[in-house]
Amino acid sequence: MANPGPATVVTVNTQPPYSTERTIQTIAVSLTPLQIATITCTEQSFGLNGVSQVTAATGILAGDVILAVNPPATVAGVGISQFRVDTAVNDKFYITWCNPTAAGVTPTSGTYLITVARYSLSVSATPGTFSTLPATVQ
């Protein structure tokens, strides 16, 4: 006689990560970066309160953490080296581009996808302090 097997079928690990401490979201922002001079890295600020370029409101808060920036296309000779949010001003974030070539290069204009982690304390704590992070990160 053959073993009929289990009475139910279980699929393991199909539950998405969930936490009351944080949310992760991707925000689409239309950017027109400025030209990056030869053999340099340049930080530019964007968002509703940006200086390099003012955009529509993004919803990024001062206590958020940018996890990734996905440009609409790549340009030879220029790359994103880092990104961050402003620790004191909502709706302001920074992207640093590096250009190692012998000529000025302008990053691609278009819709950038910015993935942001928001901790529940981002809304009520003082931005830029350890109080904005959960205890497990401190």
LINNORLIN-V545848 format. One record per residue. N is the residue number from 1. SS is DSSP state (~ for helix, > for strand, _ for the rest). PHI is phi in degrees with one decimal (* if undefined). BURIAL is b if it has 16 or more other C-alpha atoms within 10 Angstrom, else e. Layout:
<<N	SS	PHI	BURIAL> <N	SS	PHI	BURIAL>>
This chain:
<<1	_	*	e> <2	_	-82.2	e> <3	_	-72.4	e> <4	_	-75.1	e> <5	_	81.0	e> <6	_	-71.2	e> <7	_	-80.3	e> <8	_	-131.0	e> <9	_	-109.6	e> <10	_	-118.0	e> <11	_	-102.0	e> <12	_	-86.1	e> <13	_	60.3	e> <14	_	-99.3	e> <15	_	-78.3	e> <16	_	-67.7	e> <17	_	-60.3	e> <18	_	-141.9	e> <19	_	-152.9	e> <20	_	-78.3	e> <21	_	-83.7	e> <22	>	-154.1	e> <23	>	-129.9	e> <24	>	-122.4	b> <25	>	-141.4	e> <26	>	-112.4	b> <27	>	-114.2	b> <28	>	-93.3	e> <29	>	-129.6	b> <30	>	-83.2	b> <31	>	-123.4	b> <32	_	-128.0	b> <33	_	-64.8	b> <34	_	-85.6	b> <35	>	-65.4	e> <36	>	-103.9	b> <37	_	-63.6	b> <38	_	-65.1	b> <39	_	46.1	e> <40	>	-156.0	e> <41	>	-117.8	b> <42	>	-131.8	e> <43	>	-94.0	b> <44	>	-124.2	b> <45	>	-106.6	b> <46	>	-134.4	b> <47	_	111.0	b> <48	_	-58.2	b> <49	_	-107.0	b> <50	_	-67.5	b> <51	_	-105.9	e> <52	_	-62.6	e> <53	_	-154.2	b> <54	_	-90.2	b> <55	_	-115.2	b> <56	_	-65.8	e> <57	_	-57.0	e> <58	_	-102.4	b> <59	_	86.6	e> <60	_	-72.5	b> <61	_	-100.7	b> <62	_	-60.6	b> <63	_	-91.0	b> <64	_	-71.6	b> <65	>	-126.3	b> <66	>	-80.5	b> <67	>	-93.5	e> <68	>	-158.3	e> <69	>	-127.2	b> <70	>	-110.5	e> <71	_	-75.0	b> <72	_	-69.5	e> <73	_	-164.0	e> <74	_	-101.0	e> <75	>	-124.9	e> <76	_	-60.0	e> <77	_	94.4	b> <78	>	-144.2	b> <79	>	-144.1	b> <80	>	-82.1	b> <81	>	-101.1	e> <82	>	-163.3	e> <83	>	-155.3	b> <84	>	-162.9	b> <85	>	-100.2	b> <86	_	-74.8	b> <87	_	-80.5	b> <88	_	-124.3	e> <89	_	-126.2	e> <90	_	-67.5	b> <91	_	60.5	b> <92	_	-142.5	b> <93	>	-138.9	b> <94	>	-124.6	b> <95	>	-127.9	b> <96	>	-108.3	b> <97	>	-106.2	b> <98	>	-119.1	b> <99	>	-127.6	b> <100	_	-87.9	b> <101	_	-86.0	e> <102	_	-91.5	e> <103	_	-142.3	e> <104	_	-68.0	e> <105	>	-133.3	b> <106	>	-108.8	b> <107	_	-61.9	b> <108	_	-63.3	b> <109	_	-88.8	e> <110	>	146.0	e> <111	>	-89.5	b> <112	>	-96.9	b> <113	>	-99.7	b> <114	>	-113.9	b> <115	>	-93.2	b> <116	>	-124.4	b> <117	>	-101.3	b> <118	>	-120.8	b> <119	>	-83.3	b> <120	~	-58.8	b> <121	~	-80.1	b> <122	~	-58.9	b> <123	_	-79.1	e> <124	_	-110.5	e> <125	_	-94.5	e> <126	_	-75.5	e> <127	_	-60.1	b> <128	_	80.2	b> <129	_	-121.0	e> <130	~	-63.1	e> <131	~	-67.5	e> <132	~	-84.2	b> <133	_	-106.8	b> <134	_	-67.1	e> <135	_	-57.6	e> <136	_	-68.9	e> <137	_	-92.2	e> <138	_	-63.1	e>>
